[in-house]
Structures are given as structure tokens and as C-alpha cells.
Amino acid sequence: MKILLVATKPPWPLIDGGRVLLWHTMAGLVRHGAEITLVAPLDAASDGDTVRRELRPLCRPELVRHPQGTRVKAFAHALWGGAPVSIALHRFAAMRERVAALLAAEAFDLVHAEQLQAAANCEAVDLLPRSTTPLVLRSQNVESNLWHGLAAGRRALRPLIQHEARRLSAWEAQAVRRSSVTIALTRRDAAQLAALADQAEKVHHVPAPFPADLAPERAPPALKGAPPVVLFGAAGWLPNCEGERWFIREVWPAVRARVPGAVLHAFGSTGWMHGHRDAIASAMVGHAPPADSSAVFAAGAVLVVPLRVASGVRVKILEAWARGVPVVATPEAAEGLEAADGAQLMLARDAGGFALAIGSIARSAELREGLVRRARALLVANHDPAAVARRMFAVYRQVVDVR
């Protein structure tokens, strides 16, 4: 099957959940016999030659250099009543032109848009004369849900954020109707997208693929702390920013009070560590974003995922499970994983809950080993890349056969 895959970023380097998810998705599809041409934007700081070299085992990379000044233009366009901000930030002419040129020059069985924002660059599917190529949208989350959740905690900006959430909800519904089929990562997201578009028959649930055992090529460097507590920084994503700020300001002092030997390692942090008294600040270490996420999952570490607004699947939780690292997360962060509190991970709703869970893992090797063992079993049952690829191909076949 020949697939034109349009994304919002290339799946390398493997530095965030969206890239890791797309990498394993593409790897599973290729092993299943797919031939993939990838169209994705490349930011100004990226080494295009290196990215292309790393991607060639999975696809034919068609990378488009991101134009300067895109963010300013996107915000201006949104304020004047154009596309919602999160769509406008990823929608630009060079991407749409490359997609159109490829569709005009070659015959593809389908176009796969990875995320709602990528679908905005696939207008050629509808506009090209005699085009019958089906469009498959894979939604990593329900974007409008995230904006509605963010509005709750921002009183001053609430009307503006809620307005943007409503616009995004309408855009999402239109994207589902326009696509031949939509794939959601969780059952909840599938139900919400189907309700938005009032087209349940076009929305399918296919879990995120992830291997159950990721052995690093070399042992990751040791992180100080008993235990070292790992937090992935904001990376410019608003729910991450809010969760990171809440954890460092409100949760971490409670963790230190219960587990005095714990040390927080924030990778890619945006600087919320400042302003703490010395006793707390000395137990926090800021790290640059890792070139390879495997370096984060050191022996003895505990991953914390303090999101209070979430949708889709937290791929970093799946990666922690695959690398043998236990997880403490909010219920919002763990929703959609079909994991049980105390079985595959520990759930925490507030500062005291995080402190108690981290302390329990630090004190009990039996608890730690049990969490890791049961989490890997869940990975095998729900996220096996080969099984997920078969399910995706079954969805693809439906739309290709209809065409």
C-alpha cells in the first residue's frame, strides 16, 4: 500500500511523545508492507541532512523548511477570523504545495494526516481535479477538549480561550466529516469525535503502538537522588506548561517533605524552579531537552506526569513502561490507557497523593517491580506494534476498497 503521510513534524529526533508515536506507527506500517512518503515541516534549527538520513529506513522524506515569521502571521490570521490559532500555526503554503505536487505526480492509495493540524495542509485531496485519493485523519487527541480544560484555570483569559475552543470544536467536526475515516487513540476520544461530527460510523479506535521492551544500546547515565524523579518539561505545549508549574510549585515541596532523598530532574524545563527556598531548589536539577529520550529513563528513576488537562495517550508513560520505569500520574494523564491504580501505575490527584505514591515506590522494591511487570504485560496486550499495524491496515482497506 502506497501512503502519503502528512505530519506536523518529522518523527526524528525522538524527543517528544508525538514524534515517538509517529516513529513506531511508521515502523509498524513498513513492516506490514507499506511504502510511505512523508511530508513534514523542518524548523530552522534542524539539520535537514541528518533528519533525512535517520528517516530513510522508514520512508521517503519530503521535508519542507518552515518559513520565518509563521507564528506572527498565524496569530494575526486567527485574530482576523481565520483558522483557529493551533491550526494556523501549522498551516502554510509550502506544505500545501508539496502535498498537491506529490498527489498530482503520483498515485497514492491514501493520504494519512497525522493530527488535526496536518489535515489543514491536505486541501489538495479535495481540490485537485479527478482526485479520488481517500484522506485518513489520525487524531492524537481531541484538541478542543484541551482548550476547554485550559480555560478553567485562567480566569482573565477564559472568554478568549473558550471562544478559541468553540472555533476549534467546529473545525474538528468539519475535519472528521471531510475525512474518509478518522482514527482515535482512545475509546473516549473516538466517542467524542464521533459526537462532534455526528458520524460515528467514520470514527475508529486504534491504540497507540509501542514495543513492550526497549533495551537501550548503552546504559543511560545515572541520575542522583533516592529516588531520582523525572519530569518532562513543557516543550511549548500549554497543558505541559501548566502541569510542570503546578508540580514544581505545589507538589514538589510535599514530595521532599515525605521523601527527603528524592531529587527532581526536569528535562526541557521552562524555568519554574526559580523562587524556591534553598532546601527545595537544591533538590531540583534542570536539564536540556534530551537528544534521545532513552537518556531520561535511568535505573531507579520514577516518572511523574502531572497533567491536569489531557486527551489522547501519554506516550511517555508507554515509554517508561517499556524501559522498566514506574509511573506516578494524574488520572487525567492516565486516562485512555486502561491501566489500574496500583497495578500498572500509581494515580495521584494532589500534592499529598504524589508524595505518598513516590514514597511507596522508593521504599518497596516489590511494588516497583510489580508495577513494571504488569505495565509491560498491558503494553503487550494493548499496544503491540504488529497488532496495531494490522488494525490500521484494516481501516485503510475499508476506505481504499470503497474508493
N, C-alpha and C positions, 0 to 999 in steps of 0.2 A: 504494500500500500504506500502510495506516494503522498506525503503530508507536507503542506506549507504551514509551519508553526510560527505564529507571530507573538512576541513576548514584549514585556516592558523593560527587560534587562536580560543580558546573557546569563546562562546558568554557571558561569565561572568568572571569578574565583568563588569558592564555596564559603561565603562569609555571612550569609543570612538564610533564614528559613525558606524564603521564596526561591532562591537560587538552588538550594539543596533539593527542594521538592521537584523543581523542573529537571534538574540533572538526573535524579532517579527515575522520573517519569520517562524521559527520553531514552535512558539506558534500557528500561524495560521494553519500550516500544521497539527499539532497534533489535533487541534480542528476539523479539517476536516477529521480526521481518520487515519493519517499517523503514522507509527511506525518507529522511527528514531534511527539509531545507528550513533553516532558522533565520528569521528576520527579527533583529533586536537592536535597540539603540545602544551606542557606546559613548560613555561620558568622556569629557576632555582629559581626565586624569588616567584613563586606562590605556594600557599598551595593546593596541589592536592586534599586532602580530602574535603576541603571546596568547591572547584570548582565543584567536582563531586556531592556533596550534593545539590548544587544550581541547577545543570543541570538535575538531575534525574526526576523532573516533566515533562521535555520536551523530554528526550532522554535516551538512554543507552550510557553513556560517555566512550569512549575508548581514554584516554589521553596518549600521548607519551611524555616523558620528553625530552626537547630539549637538544641535546648534546653540550658539551663545545667546543669552538673554531669553531663553524659553520660559523660565519661571515668571519673569516680569510680564511677558506677553500673555501667559496663561491666566494670571490673576486679573489683568486688565480685561481680557476677553470674558472671563467669568463675571466680573462686576458689571459688564455691559450686557448681561443677559445671555451669554453664550453657554457653552457646555459647563457643567459643574467643575469646580476647581480641580478635584482629583482626576477628572477626565482630561481637562485642558492641559494639565501638567505633563501628560504622556502622549498627547495627540499633536503631531506636527507633520508638515508637508512631506519631508524627505522620507519618512517611514511609509506614508500612504502611497507615495510614488513608487517606492521599491516594491511594495506588495502588488500594486497594479501592474508594474512591468513584468514581474515574475508570472503573474496569472495570465498576462497576455502572451507571454513567450512559451509557456509550458503548460502541460495538462497535469493537474493535481487531482487526486481523489477527493481531498477535502482540505479546508483551511481550519486549523486549530488556533483559536485565540486564547492565550494564557492570561487570564484575568479580564475583568470588565474593561480596564483601561486599554488593553491591547485591541479589543474589538473595535475601538474608535479609529484604529488605523487600518481597518479591513473594509472600508467602504467600497473598494473595487469589486468585492464579491457581488454586490448588488448593482453597481453602476456599469460594469463592463458589458458591452453588447454580447448577447448569446451566452453569458456566463451561467453555468448550472452547477458550479462548484459549491457543495454544502459548507456551511460555517458551523463549527462546533465551538462553543464557548465553555471553557472550564473556569469556574468561579472559585477562587481560593477562599473567599469569604463573602458575606453579604455586606457590601460597602455601606449601604445606607444605615444598617444596624449600628455600625461603628460610629457614624456621625451622630445618630440619635443618642448613643451612650455617652459620647463625649460632651454633648450639650448639657447633660445632667449635672456635671461638675464644674461648669463655667457660667456663673450667673451673669456676668457682664456681657459675655459674647453669646449667650444662649439663643436669643432670637435669630442672630445671624447663622449660627451653626444649625439650628433647627430648619431654617429656610434652605440651607445647603443640603441637609439630609433629605428634605422633601423632593428637591430637584434631582438628587442622586437616586432616590427611590423610583421616580418616574423614568429616569434614564436606564436604570437596571431592568425595569419591567419591559421597556422597549427593546433592550438588548436580548432578553430571553425570547421575546416574540419574534425578533428578527432572525435569531439563530435557528438552525435546523434542529439542534438539540443542545441542552446545557447540562454540564456535569458539575455536581457539587461534591465537596469532600466529606460532608457530614449529612446525616438524615435530617437534622434540624434545618440546615441551610437549604437543602433540597426542598423541604416543605415551604420555607419562607419565600424562596424564589418562585416556586410554582404558584403560591398565593398572590405574589406581587403581579405576575403576568397573567394569572388566571388560566394557566396552561400546564396542568400537572403532567399531562402525557409527554411533554417535551423536556422534563427535568429528571435527571437520573442521579442516584447516589453511587459514586465510586470512591472508595477510600484513598487516602494518600499512600503511595508506595514507599516502603522503606525496608532495607535489609535488616535482619534481626541481630546480626553480629558484625560490627565494624571494628576490626582489629587494625590499629594504626601501624603504618610502616615502621615507625620508631616510637618509643615510649614518649608521651608528652612530658614536658618539663614539670617538675614538682612545683606545687603551689603551697606557700606557707599557710598554716592555720590548722586548728584541730576542732572542727574540720575546716578546710577551705570551702567557702560558699561562693558559687559562681553566679553572676548576673550578666546577662547580655544587655548592652546599652541600647539607647533609643534608636539609633540609625535613622533618625529623621522621621520616624513613624509616630504619630501623635499618641496612640494608646500605649506604646512602649515608653514614651516620654513621661506620661502621667504615672504609669506603673513604677518606673525607675525612681521618680521623685518621691512617690509615696513610700516605697520600700526604704530608701536611704534615710529619709527624714523621720519617718514614724515607726517603721518596723525594725530597722537595724539596731537601734538602741535597746529594744526589748530582747532581741536575739543575743546581744552581747551581755546583757544582764543575766540571762539564763545559761549561756554557753560562753564563758569568758575567753576561751581559747580560739573561738571562731574568728576568721579573717575573711572579709568580703573582697572579692576580686570582680571588679566591674569592667567588662570588656567593651570598648567603644562608648564609654560613659560620656554624657554631655556636661558633667561638672556639678552634679547635685551634691557632691561630697563636701563642698565648702560650707563653712559656717558651723561645723560641729565642734564640740569641746575636744581637747586633745585625746582624751581616753577613747573616744569613739573614732575620731579621724585616724588615729594610729593603727586602727584595725581595719582600714579600708585602703585598697590598692587599685588605682586606675590603670588600665591597660589600653593600648591602641587596639583598634579592631584587628582581629587575627587574620593573617593571610590564609590560614587553614583552620577551620573551626575545630578540628580534632585536637588542636593545641589547648583548647579550653577545658577539655574533659580529663583532668588529671586524676591520678589514683587518689581515692579517699575524698573526692570532692562531692558536694551536694549542689544540684542546680536548683535555683529558685526562679519561679515565673510568676511575678506579682501583678499580672494584668487584671484590671477591674472592668475593662471594656474589651471584649474579644468576640471573634467569629471565626469560622473555619477551623483549621487544625494547627496547633503549635508544633511545627516541625522540629524545633529544638528539643521538645520533650521526647519525640521519637528518637532523635539522635542520641540524647542522653541515655535512653533505654538501651539502644544498640551498643553503646560504648561502656555500659556497665555502671552508670552513674545514677543514683537515686534522685528523685524529683520531689520538691515541695512546690505546690502551685495553688493558685486561687481556683475556686470552682469554675469561674468564667474561662480561665486559661485552659482548663482540662476538659471543658465541655466538647462533646463530639468524639472523644477518644474511647468511649465505652469502658473507661477504667474506673475501678472502685477505690474509695478512700481506704488506705491501709493495706491494699492488695498490690496494685501496680505503682501507686504513688501516694503521697500524703497531701491531703487538702487542707488549706488554711484560709480563713476568711478575714483575719485581723492580725495585729502585731503579736498578740499572745499566742495565736494558733501557729504562726510561723516559728516563733521561738520554741514552742513545745515540740513541734514536729522535727525541727533541726536538732534539738537536744536529744530527742529519742533516737534518731538515726546515728548521732555521734556516739551515744552510749551503747548501742546494741548492734553488734556485727550480725546477729541473726536476723534482725529486722532489715538491715541494709541488704543482706544477701537475698532475703526473701522478696523484697521489692524488685530487685534487679531480675531475679529468676522469673517471677510472674509477669513482669513487664515484657521480657523477651518472648515469653510464650504468647502474649497478646499481640506482639508485633508479627509473629509467625502466623497467627490465626487471622488477623485483620488486614495486614499491610504487606504481605509477601509480594515483592515486585512482579514476579511472574504471574501470580494470580490476578493482580491489579491490571497488568497489561492485557490479559485475556478479557477482562471485563470491559476495559476501554475499547478493545478491538470489537467486542460485541456491539457496543454503542455505535462505533464508527460504521460497522457493517450495515446497521439499520438505515443510516442516512445515505450511505453510498448506494445501497440496493434500491431505496426509494427513488433516488435520482435516476 
